[in-house]
Amino acid sequence: MTAPIALTCGEPAGIGLELSFWAWEVLRRDLDFFLIADRRHMAQTVTDLPAIEICDPSETAATMANGLPFLHHQFAETLMPGLPARANAIGVIDVIRRAVDLVRADQASAICTNPIHKKALHDGADFAFPGHTEFLAHLGGVARSVMMLTSPELRVVPATIHVALSKVPDLLTAELLSETLRITHAALKTTFAIENPRIAVAGLNPHAGEGGAMGQDEIKLIAPLIARLNAEGLNLTGPHSADTMFHAEARARYDAAVCMYHDQALIPIKTLDFHGGTNVTLGLPFIRTSPDHGTAFDLAGKGLANPSSLIAALRQAHSMAINASEAT
């Protein structure tokens, strides 16, 4: 039996707390997780569902049937839905640190993170990281991590993420692509339990360059790299024309697609499953998933947010934790 999942509260003024209650209602008989949050914020969350404060993650399993288990973490201020308090930024950061400490102490099997608000953290705590993922990589002591988006029908990895499209060609180096592909391959084998993962690699240019007529990136960089990594034992195909990679017949031929830039990867998965997509960070020394949405301040406290992505993220973390335990 695996340890419970540690779910961070994220930005408490967003939708994370209410989604956590709704996720508990759906999942309470399927898997164990506990939330890390301020008890005052829990009491202020508009819901009829019960929460039960626990003192230790080991109490989670015995609590799940009766209420959402949570560990209290003191924040500076109480909650105002939709309006982040600068003084609470330190609390948001410390909850993430606490979750990492718990998973590294084997008191949690994985981390699932509710959304944070980057500007609130920068303004309130001089947060020095672009986002959640970079901070978790720092805490995990790794130089590079990989973002994967998953749904029941598709797994995608963008090699470059939140950068201007004009900068992508210069950022696509042999080092970046090889590390991205190796990390993806390793994660598919262990935490996704795929013995010989098939990875489809997209080209950068229209029609994957069409033999050099529309760009040389595929000829000079991507194709030679695929050949070299296949010689090492990976199972890669491509470079493929991105416009024909994501129909059902094409998706059946691979376990994950590695794309060259953000929209090339995220448009197909959000088209296929807008509400149920999950963000998974690969390459960390622990499992981390998150819902594929933000804090949604405009919905906070109104009971209108959709919990599907958080539910999927918790299910994904649970599945990955089981696979990882069986692989060791």
matplotlib code that plots the C-alpha trace (Angstrom):
import matplotlib.pyplot as plt

x = [0.0, 1.4, 1.5, -1.1, -0.7, 0.2, -2.1, -0.9, -3.5, -1.9, -3.1, -5.8, -7.7, -8.2, -10.3, -7.9, -9.6, -13.1, -11.9, -10.1, -13.3, -15.1, -12.2, -12.4, -16.1, -15.4, -12.2, -12.7, -13.3, -10.7, -7.4, -5.9, -4.8, -4.5, -4.5, -2.0, -3.9, -4.7, -7.6, -9.1, -9.1, -10.8, -13.5, -14.0, -14.4, -18.0, -19.0, -21.2, -18.6, -16.7, -13.0, -11.0, -7.8, -5.1, -1.8, 0.2, -0.2, -0.5, -4.0, -5.2, -6.5, -8.7, -10.1, -10.9, -14.3, -15.6, -14.1, -11.3, -8.1, -5.9, -2.7, -2.9, -0.3, -0.6, -0.9, -0.5, -4.0, -7.5, -9.1, -10.8, -11.9, -10.6, -8.2, -4.7, -3.2, 0.5, 1.2, 0.1, 2.7, 5.2, 2.6, 2.0, 5.7, 6.2, 3.3, 5.2, 8.4, 6.5, 4.9, 8.4, 9.8, 6.9, 7.4, 11.1, 10.5, 8.3, 5.3, 3.6, 3.9, 3.5, 2.7, -0.3, -0.2, -3.1, -2.5, -0.3, -0.4, 3.1, 2.6, 1.2, 4.3, 6.7, 5.0, 4.6, 7.7, 10.2, 9.7, 12.8, 11.4, 9.3, 6.7, 5.9, 7.9, 11.2, 10.8, 10.2, 13.2, 15.3, 13.9, 14.6, 18.1, 17.8, 19.0, 16.4, 12.8, 10.3, 6.6, 4.2, 0.5, -1.6, -5.2, -6.7, -6.1, -2.8, 0.5, 2.5, 5.8, 6.8, 10.6, 10.4, 7.7, 6.9, 9.1, 8.4, 8.0, 10.8, 13.2, 12.4, 14.8, 17.8, 16.7, 16.3, 19.8, 20.9, 21.5, 18.0, 16.3, 18.3, 17.7, 14.0, 13.7, 15.8, 13.8, 10.5, 11.6, 12.7, 9.5, 7.3, 9.2, 9.0, 6.0, 3.9, 4.9, 5.4, 8.1, 9.3, 7.8, 7.2, 7.9, 6.9, 9.0, 7.5, 9.4, 9.7, 8.7, 5.5, 5.5, 8.6, 10.6, 9.5, 13.0, 14.6, 12.3, 10.8, 13.7, 16.8, 16.1, 14.8, 17.8, 20.5, 19.3, 16.2, 16.7, 20.3, 19.4, 16.6, 19.0, 21.7, 19.2, 17.6, 21.1, 21.2, 18.0, 15.3, 12.2, 11.7, 10.1, 10.1, 10.5, 6.8, 4.7, 2.8, -0.4, -0.8, 0.4, -2.8, -5.7, -6.8, -4.9, -1.7, -2.0, -2.4, 1.2, 2.9, 2.8, 3.9, 4.6, 7.5, 6.9, 9.1, 7.1, 4.3, 1.3, 2.3, 1.9, -0.9, -3.4, -4.1, -4.4, -6.6, -8.8, -9.2, -9.8, -10.0, -11.2, -9.5, -5.9, -3.2, 0.2, 3.0, 6.6, 9.1, 12.7, 12.1, 13.2, 9.5, 6.2, 4.4, 1.2, -1.1, -4.4, -4.0, -5.6, -4.8, -6.2, -9.3, -9.9, -13.1, -14.6, -13.3, -15.9, -18.8, -19.1, -18.6, -15.2, -14.8, -12.9, -12.3, -8.6, -7.7, -9.5, -7.5, -4.3, -4.8, -5.7, -2.6, -0.4, -1.9, -1.3, 2.3, 3.1, 1.9, 4.0, 7.0, 6.8, 6.4, 9.4, 11.8]
y = [0.0, 3.4, 6.4, 9.1, 11.9, 15.4, 18.0, 21.6, 24.4, 26.7, 30.3, 30.2, 33.1, 31.0, 27.9, 25.3, 24.9, 24.4, 22.0, 20.0, 19.4, 18.3, 16.1, 14.4, 13.8, 12.0, 10.1, 9.3, 5.6, 5.3, 6.7, 8.5, 12.2, 14.9, 18.7, 21.1, 24.3, 26.9, 25.7, 29.2, 29.1, 25.7, 27.1, 30.0, 27.9, 27.8, 24.2, 21.8, 19.0, 18.1, 18.5, 16.8, 18.1, 15.4, 15.6, 13.2, 11.9, 8.3, 9.3, 9.9, 6.4, 6.2, 9.7, 9.7, 8.1, 10.8, 14.1, 15.8, 15.2, 18.2, 19.2, 22.7, 25.2, 28.7, 31.6, 35.3, 36.3, 35.0, 34.4, 36.7, 34.7, 36.2, 38.7, 37.3, 38.7, 39.7, 38.5, 35.0, 34.5, 33.1, 30.6, 29.4, 28.8, 27.1, 24.7, 23.6, 23.1, 21.1, 18.8, 18.1, 17.4, 14.9, 13.0, 12.8, 11.4, 8.7, 10.1, 10.9, 9.0, 12.0, 15.7, 17.2, 21.0, 23.3, 26.4, 29.3, 32.9, 33.9, 37.7, 37.3, 35.4, 37.8, 40.8, 39.3, 37.2, 38.1, 34.6, 34.1, 31.4, 31.6, 29.1, 26.0, 23.7, 25.6, 25.9, 22.1, 21.4, 23.6, 21.8, 18.5, 19.4, 18.8, 21.1, 20.1, 18.9, 18.2, 19.2, 16.6, 17.1, 13.9, 12.8, 9.4, 9.9, 11.7, 12.5, 15.4, 17.1, 20.5, 20.8, 24.6, 26.1, 29.7, 31.5, 33.7, 31.7, 33.7, 32.3, 28.7, 27.8, 29.1, 27.3, 23.9, 22.5, 18.9, 19.0, 20.2, 17.8, 14.8, 15.5, 16.0, 12.7, 10.7, 12.1, 11.3, 7.8, 7.0, 8.3, 6.4, 3.2, 3.7, 5.9, 5.0, 1.3, 1.1, -1.4, -0.1, 3.4, 4.7, 8.4, 10.3, 13.4, 16.4, 18.6, 22.3, 23.5, 23.0, 19.4, 18.7, 20.9, 19.0, 17.8, 21.1, 23.2, 24.8, 24.8, 22.8, 22.1, 18.6, 17.7, 19.2, 18.7, 16.6, 13.6, 13.0, 13.2, 10.6, 8.3, 8.6, 8.1, 5.1, 3.6, 3.9, 1.9, 4.5, 3.9, 7.2, 8.0, 11.2, 14.0, 14.0, 16.7, 18.1, 18.6, 14.8, 13.6, 13.9, 12.2, 8.9, 6.6, 8.4, 8.5, 4.8, 4.4, 6.1, 6.5, 10.1, 12.9, 15.3, 18.6, 21.6, 24.4, 25.2, 25.5, 22.6, 20.3, 22.0, 22.8, 19.1, 17.9, 20.8, 20.3, 16.6, 17.1, 20.7, 20.0, 16.7, 17.3, 16.9, 18.5, 16.1, 17.2, 14.6, 14.4, 15.2, 12.8, 12.6, 12.4, 15.7, 16.4, 19.4, 20.4, 22.1, 25.4, 28.5, 30.2, 31.5, 34.3, 35.3, 31.9, 31.7, 31.2, 31.0, 27.2, 27.4, 25.9, 22.5, 19.9, 17.5, 18.4, 18.2, 14.8, 13.6, 14.9, 13.1, 9.9, 10.3, 10.8, 7.7, 5.6, 6.9, 6.2, 2.6, 2.1, 3.6, 1.4, -1.7, -0.7, -0.6]
z = [0.0, -1.0, 1.2, 0.7, -1.8, -0.5, -2.0, -1.6, -1.2, -3.8, -3.8, -1.1, -2.7, -5.9, -6.6, -5.2, -1.8, -3.1, -5.8, -3.1, -1.3, -4.5, -5.5, -2.0, -2.6, -5.8, -4.8, -1.1, -1.8, -4.6, -3.2, -0.2, -0.2, 2.4, 1.9, 3.4, 4.2, 7.0, 9.1, 9.0, 5.2, 5.3, 7.5, 5.1, 2.0, 0.9, 0.9, 2.8, 2.7, 5.8, 6.5, 9.3, 10.6, 11.1, 12.8, 10.6, 7.1, 8.5, 9.7, 6.1, 5.3, 8.4, 7.8, 4.0, 4.3, 6.7, 5.5, 3.6, 5.7, 6.0, 7.8, 9.3, 8.0, 9.5, 7.0, 7.9, 7.0, 6.6, 3.2, 0.7, -2.3, -5.5, -3.8, -3.0, 0.2, -0.2, 3.4, 2.5, -0.2, 2.2, 3.4, -0.2, -0.7, 2.6, 1.9, -1.2, 0.8, 3.4, 0.8, -0.7, 2.8, 3.4, 0.1, 0.5, 4.0, 2.5, 4.4, 1.1, -2.2, -4.5, -4.6, -6.4, -6.5, -6.6, -8.8, -7.5, -8.7, -9.8, -9.5, -5.9, -5.0, -6.7, -5.1, -1.6, -1.2, -3.9, -5.3, -7.5, -9.8, -13.0, -11.6, -9.6, -11.8, -11.5, -7.8, -7.4, -9.6, -7.2, -4.2, -5.8, -6.8, -10.5, -13.3, -15.8, -15.6, -18.3, -18.5, -19.7, -20.3, -20.1, -20.8, -21.4, -25.2, -25.4, -23.7, -25.0, -24.0, -25.3, -25.5, -25.1, -23.0, -22.0, -24.5, -27.6, -30.7, -32.4, -29.8, -30.2, -33.1, -31.1, -27.9, -29.7, -29.1, -29.2, -25.5, -24.7, -27.0, -26.0, -22.3, -22.9, -24.8, -22.3, -19.3, -21.1, -22.0, -18.4, -16.9, -19.3, -18.3, -14.6, -13.5, -16.5, -16.5, -20.3, -21.0, -24.4, -24.7, -28.2, -28.6, -31.7, -32.3, -34.1, -36.6, -36.0, -39.5, -41.6, -43.0, -40.9, -43.3, -46.4, -47.2, -46.4, -48.6, -45.4, -43.1, -42.2, -38.5, -39.1, -41.4, -39.3, -35.7, -35.1, -37.5, -36.6, -32.9, -33.3, -35.0, -32.3, -29.4, -31.2, -31.4, -27.6, -27.2, -27.3, -29.5, -31.4, -34.7, -36.7, -37.2, -38.0, -39.5, -36.5, -38.5, -38.9, -35.5, -33.5, -35.2, -33.6, -36.0, -35.5, -31.7, -31.6, -32.9, -29.9, -26.1, -26.0, -28.4, -28.0, -29.7, -30.3, -28.7, -26.4, -28.7, -30.9, -27.9, -25.9, -28.7, -29.5, -25.9, -24.9, -27.9, -27.0, -23.3, -22.1, -18.6, -17.9, -18.8, -16.2, -15.9, -14.8, -14.1, -15.2, -14.1, -10.4, -7.6, -6.7, -8.4, -9.0, -10.9, -11.0, -12.7, -16.0, -15.1, -13.0, -9.9, -11.7, -9.2, -11.1, -10.1, -6.6, -3.9, -6.4, -6.7, -10.5, -11.0, -12.7, -10.5, -13.4, -13.9, -10.2, -9.9, -13.0, -11.5, -8.2, -10.1, -12.2, -9.1, -7.5, -10.6, -11.0, -7.3, -7.6, -10.8, -9.2, -6.1, -8.3, -10.4, -7.4]

ax = plt.figure().add_subplot(projection="3d")
ax.plot(x, y, z, "-o")
ax.set_aspect("equal")
plt.show()
